[in-house]
Amino acid sequence: MRAIVFNGETAEIRDDVEVRKPGPNEVLVRVVAAGVCHSDISVVDGTIPWPAPSVMGHEGAGVVEAIGDNVSRVKVGDHIVIGTVANCGICDRCNAGHPTWCKQSIGNRTEPFTVGGVPGGNFAATSSFAEMTIIKEVQAVPIDKEVPLTSACLIACGVVTGVGSVFNRANVQPGDVTAVFGAGGVGLSVIQALRIKAAGLIIAVDTLASKGKLALELGATHFIDASKEDAVQRIRELAPFSADNAEGPFKAGGANWTFECVGHPAVTGSAVESLDWGGTCVQVGVPAPGVTYAVPITHLTQVDRSIVGSRAGGVRAQKDIPVIVDMYKKGLLDLDRMVSKTYPMEDFFKVVDDMHEGKLARGVLTF
């Protein structure tokens, strides 16, 4: 079968990939559509260290082709979104409703593939850049067949990460001042969730002016082109300390909530500096391992600011994905317009080029 494989140096499209049969509690999926996320590119460029050979992709949707023993959640022919967190489902963290805290959901790479006869691993327990893939039953979330799989695939990573960062990792109240740094697929999902939560100001920030139009259409109240103006200063002008001063003591004024969706320490710095007293920065973007960020401690201790992490939006796949699909069907969450363009698998490198040129909210591969 065909798949996009990381060979240790770059990605290559191979037609000599095979996948084994599903074992107990496993599901074989015929992938129909897969979103291309920056995390996929981060494997290729070395930002995320990953063993080779491995079949890439982690944002997918498809049709159940076969099931292993003991599988009861799905049946052959079901349309599913592939959850990226392969938690165990039985530990205390899973049973407390925190599958992203499951210790078995990290570093659980397996080798369900062969690439040219050599054992090949998966990526993020998913490997959606393949015509067929193997996943754990807990990752298979059935959805209505009326939902286009080209839109549904975005839910697997970008949408659950963005929406979950608002619903699961934050406590945004109606009227709150919010700022979203990065208006790609994840940031746009954050923006839509903030709109649903009735945030007062939803300030989108990006260095590409081309991202502004869609961000505003999907719910942002303001857009800041950070390539032309100081985002922190502008946020304080929009939500000032007082009528006379944009900034007060200990940098008072600014946002109640900021969401860093880029994964760059300088952007994290801006997101934290934009906080009002008592504000929280939700760190959503993922930088390279070992990247650090320095913050004035008194700006946290004296005025109760916080920084919290968000792994995949704290997603609880079997609960959150059906809710997201329901919001999509009710018109509350627009997935279709987030799909900028679909591409055949052979055009993977065209998607990457278009991403780097800022042309896409999300590019989707079809199989």
C-alpha positions as CSV (number, residue, x, y, z in Angstrom):
1,M,0.0,0.0,0.0
2,R,1.0,3.7,-0.2
3,A,2.2,5.7,2.7
4,I,4.3,8.8,3.5
5,V,7.3,7.6,5.5
6,F,9.9,9.4,7.5
7,N,13.2,7.8,6.6
8,G,15.4,9.6,9.2
9,E,16.2,12.6,7.0
10,T,13.0,13.5,5.0
11,A,9.6,12.2,4.1
12,E,9.1,10.0,1.1
13,I,6.0,8.6,-0.6
14,R,6.4,4.8,-0.7
15,D,4.2,2.1,-2.3
16,D,6.0,-0.8,-0.6
17,V,4.4,-0.4,2.9
18,E,2.4,-3.2,4.5
19,V,0.3,-3.2,7.7
20,R,-0.4,-6.2,9.9
21,K,-3.8,-7.5,10.9
22,P,-5.4,-6.0,14.0
23,G,-4.7,-7.7,17.3
24,P,-6.9,-7.8,20.4
25,N,-8.4,-4.4,21.1
26,E,-7.1,-3.0,17.9
27,V,-8.8,-1.6,14.8
28,L,-7.7,-1.5,11.2
29,V,-8.8,1.7,9.5
30,R,-9.0,2.6,5.9
31,V,-7.9,6.2,6.0
32,V,-9.9,8.6,3.8
33,A,-8.6,12.0,4.8
34,A,-5.7,13.4,6.9
35,G,-4.9,16.9,7.9
36,V,-1.3,18.1,7.6
37,C,-0.2,19.6,10.9
38,H,3.0,21.5,11.8
39,S,3.9,18.6,14.1
40,D,4.2,16.4,11.0
41,I,6.7,18.9,9.5
42,S,8.5,19.1,12.9
43,V,9.4,15.4,12.5
44,V,10.8,16.0,9.1
45,D,12.9,19.0,10.1
46,G,14.2,17.4,13.3
47,T,12.3,19.7,15.7
48,I,10.6,16.5,17.1
49,P,13.1,13.7,17.3
50,W,11.5,10.5,16.0
51,P,12.9,7.0,15.0
52,A,12.9,5.9,11.4
53,P,11.4,4.4,9.4
54,S,8.0,5.5,10.6
55,V,4.7,6.1,8.8
56,M,3.8,9.8,9.4
57,G,0.5,11.6,10.1
58,H,-1.6,12.0,13.2
59,E,-4.8,13.9,12.1
60,G,-7.1,11.4,10.4
61,A,-10.5,10.1,9.7
62,G,-11.6,7.0,7.9
63,V,-13.7,3.8,7.8
64,V,-13.3,0.7,9.9
65,E,-11.9,-2.1,7.7
66,A,-11.4,-4.8,10.3
67,I,-11.5,-5.3,14.1
68,G,-9.5,-7.5,16.4
69,D,-10.8,-9.7,19.2
70,N,-12.6,-8.0,22.1
71,V,-13.4,-4.8,20.1
72,S,-17.0,-3.6,20.9
73,R,-17.0,0.2,20.4
74,V,-16.9,0.0,16.6
75,K,-17.8,-2.3,13.8
76,V,-16.7,-2.8,10.2
77,G,-18.0,0.0,8.0
78,D,-18.2,2.7,10.8
79,H,-16.9,6.1,10.0
80,I,-14.5,7.2,12.7
81,V,-12.2,10.0,13.8
82,I,-8.9,8.7,15.0
83,G,-8.0,10.0,18.4
84,T,-4.3,10.7,18.8
85,V,-4.0,9.9,22.5
86,A,-3.6,6.1,22.9
87,N,-4.2,6.0,26.6
88,C,-4.6,2.7,28.5
89,G,-8.2,3.3,29.6
90,I,-7.8,1.6,33.0
91,C,-5.3,3.5,35.1
92,D,-6.4,6.0,37.8
93,R,-5.8,9.0,35.5
94,C,-7.9,7.5,32.7
95,N,-10.7,6.7,35.2
96,A,-10.5,10.2,36.6
97,G,-11.3,11.6,33.2
98,H,-7.7,12.7,32.3
99,P,-6.5,10.4,29.5
100,T,-3.8,12.9,28.5
101,W,-2.2,12.2,31.9
102,C,-2.0,8.5,31.3
103,K,1.6,7.4,31.6
104,Q,1.2,4.8,29.0
105,S,0.1,7.3,26.4
106,I,3.6,8.7,25.9
107,G,6.5,6.9,24.3
108,N,4.3,4.0,23.2
109,R,5.6,3.7,19.6
110,T,4.8,0.4,18.0
111,E,5.8,-1.2,14.7
112,P,2.6,-2.3,12.9
113,F,4.1,-1.7,9.5
114,T,6.9,-2.9,7.3
115,V,8.6,-0.5,4.8
116,G,10.3,-2.4,2.0
117,G,10.3,-5.4,4.2
118,V,11.9,-3.6,7.2
119,P,9.8,-3.1,10.4
120,G,8.3,0.4,10.4
121,G,6.9,2.3,13.3
122,N,3.8,4.6,13.8
123,F,3.7,8.3,14.6
124,A,1.7,9.6,17.6
125,A,0.0,6.2,17.7
126,T,-1.9,7.1,14.5
127,S,0.0,7.1,11.2
128,S,-2.8,8.7,9.2
129,F,-0.6,9.3,6.1
130,A,-1.3,5.8,4.9
131,E,-4.0,4.0,3.0
132,M,-4.5,1.7,6.1
133,T,-3.4,2.0,9.7
134,I,-3.7,0.2,13.0
135,I,-5.0,2.0,16.1
136,K,-6.1,1.0,19.6
137,E,-9.9,0.7,20.1
138,V,-9.9,3.6,22.6
139,Q,-8.8,5.8,19.7
140,A,-11.6,4.9,17.4
141,V,-14.5,7.4,17.8
142,P,-17.5,6.7,15.6
143,I,-19.3,9.6,13.9
144,D,-22.3,10.2,11.7
145,K,-21.7,9.2,8.1
146,E,-23.2,12.5,6.9
147,V,-20.1,14.4,8.3
148,P,-17.6,14.8,5.5
149,L,-14.4,12.9,6.4
150,T,-12.3,15.7,4.9
151,S,-13.7,18.0,7.6
152,A,-13.9,15.4,10.3
153,C,-10.2,14.6,10.1
154,L,-9.3,18.0,11.5
155,I,-11.0,17.0,14.8
156,A,-8.4,14.4,15.5
157,C,-5.7,16.9,16.5
158,G,-6.1,20.6,15.6
159,V,-9.7,21.0,16.6
160,V,-9.7,18.9,19.8
161,T,-6.4,20.7,20.8
162,G,-7.9,24.1,20.2
163,V,-11.4,23.6,21.5
164,G,-10.2,21.4,24.4
165,S,-7.7,24.1,25.4
166,V,-10.7,26.4,26.0
167,F,-13.2,23.9,27.3
168,N,-10.9,21.6,29.3
169,R,-7.8,23.6,30.3
170,A,-9.3,27.0,30.8
171,N,-12.3,28.5,32.6
172,V,-13.2,31.4,30.2
173,Q,-16.2,33.3,31.4
174,P,-18.7,35.4,29.3
175,G,-17.2,38.8,28.7
176,D,-13.6,37.8,29.4
177,V,-10.8,39.5,27.4
178,T,-8.9,36.8,25.4
179,A,-6.0,36.7,22.9
180,V,-5.0,33.9,20.6
181,F,-1.4,33.9,19.3
182,G,-1.3,32.0,16.0
183,A,-4.3,31.8,13.6
184,G,-3.6,28.4,12.1
185,G,-5.8,25.3,12.5
186,V,-5.4,25.1,16.2
187,G,-5.7,28.9,16.8
188,L,-8.9,29.1,14.7
189,S,-10.3,26.3,16.8
190,V,-9.5,28.2,19.9
191,I,-11.2,31.3,18.4
192,Q,-14.4,29.4,17.6
193,A,-14.5,27.9,21.1
194,L,-14.0,31.3,22.7
195,R,-16.9,32.6,20.5
196,I,-19.1,29.7,21.8
197,K,-18.1,30.6,25.4
198,A,-19.2,34.2,24.7
199,A,-15.8,35.8,25.4
200,G,-16.0,39.6,25.3
201,L,-12.9,40.4,23.2
202,I,-11.3,37.7,21.1
203,I,-8.1,39.1,19.8
204,A,-6.3,37.1,17.1
205,V,-2.6,37.6,16.6
206,D,-0.4,36.4,13.7
207,T,2.5,37.6,11.7
208,L,0.7,36.8,8.4
209,A,-1.9,39.4,7.5
210,S,-3.6,36.8,5.2
211,K,-4.8,34.9,8.3
212,G,-6.9,37.8,9.5
213,K,-9.9,37.5,7.3
214,L,-10.8,33.9,8.3
215,A,-10.0,34.6,11.9
216,L,-12.5,37.5,12.0
217,E,-15.1,35.5,10.1
218,L,-14.9,32.6,12.6
219,G,-15.3,34.7,15.7
220,A,-12.3,37.0,16.4
221,T,-13.3,40.5,17.3
222,H,-9.9,42.0,16.4
223,F,-6.9,40.9,14.4
224,I,-3.4,42.1,15.1
225,D,-0.7,41.8,12.4
226,A,2.3,41.2,14.7
227,S,4.7,41.8,11.8
228,K,3.7,45.5,11.7
229,E,2.7,46.4,15.3
230,D,3.6,45.4,18.9
231,A,0.9,42.8,19.8
232,V,1.3,43.3,23.6
233,Q,1.0,47.1,23.3
234,R,-2.1,46.8,21.1
235,I,-3.8,44.2,23.4
236,R,-3.3,46.7,26.3
237,E,-4.8,49.5,24.2
238,L,-7.8,47.3,23.5
239,A,-8.2,46.3,27.2
240,P,-6.4,49.1,29.1
241,F,-5.7,49.4,32.8
242,S,-7.7,52.6,32.9
243,A,-9.1,55.3,30.7
244,D,-5.8,57.2,31.2
245,N,-3.2,54.4,31.1
246,A,-3.0,51.3,29.0
247,E,-0.6,49.7,31.5
248,G,-0.7,49.9,35.3
249,P,1.5,48.5,38.1
250,F,2.9,45.0,37.5
251,K,1.7,45.4,33.9
252,A,-2.0,45.6,34.9
253,G,-4.4,45.7,32.0
254,G,-4.6,43.3,29.1
255,A,-6.2,39.9,28.7
256,N,-7.8,37.5,31.2
257,W,-6.8,34.6,29.0
258,T,-4.1,34.1,26.3
259,F,-3.5,31.0,24.2
260,E,-0.1,30.4,22.7
261,C,-0.7,28.3,19.6
262,V,2.7,28.7,17.9
263,G,5.3,26.9,20.1
264,H,7.9,29.6,20.1
265,P,9.4,31.0,23.4
266,A,9.2,34.6,22.1
267,V,5.5,34.2,21.4
268,T,5.0,32.7,24.8
269,G,6.7,35.8,26.2
270,S,4.2,38.0,24.4
271,A,1.3,35.9,25.5
272,V,2.3,36.1,29.2
273,E,3.2,39.8,29.0
274,S,-0.3,40.5,27.6
275,L,-2.0,39.1,30.8
276,D,-3.9,41.3,33.2
277,W,-3.7,40.5,36.9
278,G,-5.1,37.1,37.6
279,G,-4.8,36.2,34.0
280,T,-3.7,32.8,32.6
281,C,-1.6,31.9,29.6
282,V,-2.5,28.5,28.1
283,Q,0.5,27.0,26.4
284,V,-0.8,25.1,23.5
285,G,2.0,25.2,20.8
286,V,4.7,22.6,21.1
287,P,8.4,23.7,20.6
288,A,11.4,21.5,20.3
289,P,12.4,19.5,23.4
290,G,14.5,21.5,25.9
291,V,13.2,25.0,24.8
292,T,12.8,27.2,27.8
293,Y,11.2,30.5,28.7
294,A,12.1,33.0,31.4
295,V,9.4,35.0,33.2
296,P,9.7,37.6,36.0
297,I,8.5,35.5,39.0
298,T,7.0,38.5,40.8
299,H,4.7,39.0,37.8
300,L,3.2,35.7,38.8
301,T,3.4,35.7,42.6
302,Q,2.3,39.3,43.2
303,V,-0.8,39.3,41.0
304,D,-1.8,35.7,40.6
305,R,-1.0,35.2,36.9
306,S,-0.7,31.6,35.8
307,I,0.8,29.5,32.9
308,V,-0.8,26.1,32.2
309,G,0.1,23.5,29.7
310,S,-2.3,21.9,27.2
311,R,-1.6,18.5,25.8
312,A,-4.0,17.9,23.0
313,G,-6.5,20.2,24.8
314,G,-6.8,17.7,27.6
315,V,-8.9,15.7,25.2
316,R,-11.2,12.9,26.3
317,A,-11.7,11.4,22.8
318,Q,-14.8,9.3,23.4
319,K,-16.6,12.2,25.2
320,D,-15.2,15.3,23.5
321,I,-15.2,14.3,19.8
322,P,-19.0,13.4,19.7
323,V,-19.6,16.8,21.4
324,I,-17.5,18.6,18.7
325,V,-19.3,16.7,15.9
326,D,-22.7,17.8,17.5
327,M,-21.5,21.4,17.5
328,Y,-20.5,21.1,13.9
329,K,-23.9,19.7,12.9
330,K,-25.7,22.5,14.8
331,G,-23.6,25.1,13.0
332,L,-21.8,26.3,16.1
333,L,-18.4,25.1,14.9
334,D,-17.3,25.6,11.3
335,L,-14.9,22.8,10.2
336,D,-15.5,23.1,6.5
337,R,-14.0,26.6,6.1
338,M,-11.0,25.5,8.0
339,V,-10.2,23.1,5.2
340,S,-8.4,25.5,2.8
341,K,-7.7,22.9,0.2
342,T,-7.6,19.1,-0.4
343,Y,-4.7,17.4,-2.1
344,P,-4.0,13.9,-3.3
345,M,-1.3,12.1,-1.2
346,E,1.2,12.5,-4.0
347,D,1.1,16.3,-3.4
348,F,2.3,16.2,0.2
349,F,5.3,18.4,-0.5
350,K,2.9,20.9,-2.2
351,V,0.9,21.1,1.0
352,V,4.1,21.7,3.0
353,D,5.1,24.6,0.6
354,D,1.6,26.1,0.8
355,M,1.8,25.9,4.7
356,H,5.1,27.7,4.7
357,E,3.8,30.4,2.4
358,G,0.8,31.0,4.8
359,K,-1.8,30.0,2.3
360,L,-3.6,27.4,4.4
361,A,-5.6,27.2,7.6
362,R,-5.4,23.4,7.0
363,G,-4.4,21.4,4.0
364,V,-6.0,17.9,3.8
365,L,-4.6,14.9,2.1
366,T,-7.1,12.4,0.5
367,F,-6.5,8.8,-0.2
